[in-house]
Amino acid sequence: SVTMVSPSGRQGQMTRLHCPNR
């Protein structure tokens, strides 16, 4: 789950999908 841990990078693209905080 590195995608959720680093939302500040290219992995952040998947994080915003899982965590639509915006």
Stockholm file with secondary structure:
# STOCKHOLM 1.0

chainA/1-22         SVTMVSPSGRQGQMTRLHCPNR
#=GR chainA/1-22 SS CHHHHCCSSTTHHHHHHHCCCC
#=GC SS_cons        CHHHHCCSSTTHHHHHHHCCCC
//
